[in-house]
Every structure is written in structure tokens, then in C-alpha cells.
């Protein structure tokens, strides 16, 4: 599971192989590299959501889903 919330419209344009790669991204940087590799251009809104913080949910003290805060 990707630590980043994958935009629905992104999934609509990726091949099955690309979807698998993006879903297995472990960090925001890896996600962005794969997105760039696939030719998908993230919108300003999508980038802002990613830059707002990061929660790996390892603390066990919050209810955040894994991904951008």
C-alpha cells in the first residue's frame, strides 16, 4: 500500500504495471519519481496535499491514515 493517497484520476490513466509500482511506493519521494516516470503531472492541489506533512502511522497515537496529513 502506498503511503500516499493516490488520486483517482491518476489511476484512470496508468497501466496495470504502473499502478502496481505506484501502489508499492514507500516514500513520498519514491511516489513522485514514479509519477514523473509515468508522465503523470500532479496538480498543484495534489502536490500541496503531499507537502502538508507525512504520517507513517507508526506512533500508534493518532488516527491518521498512512500518507499526507
Order of alpha helices (4+ residues) and beta strands (2+ residues): alpha-alpha-alpha-alpha
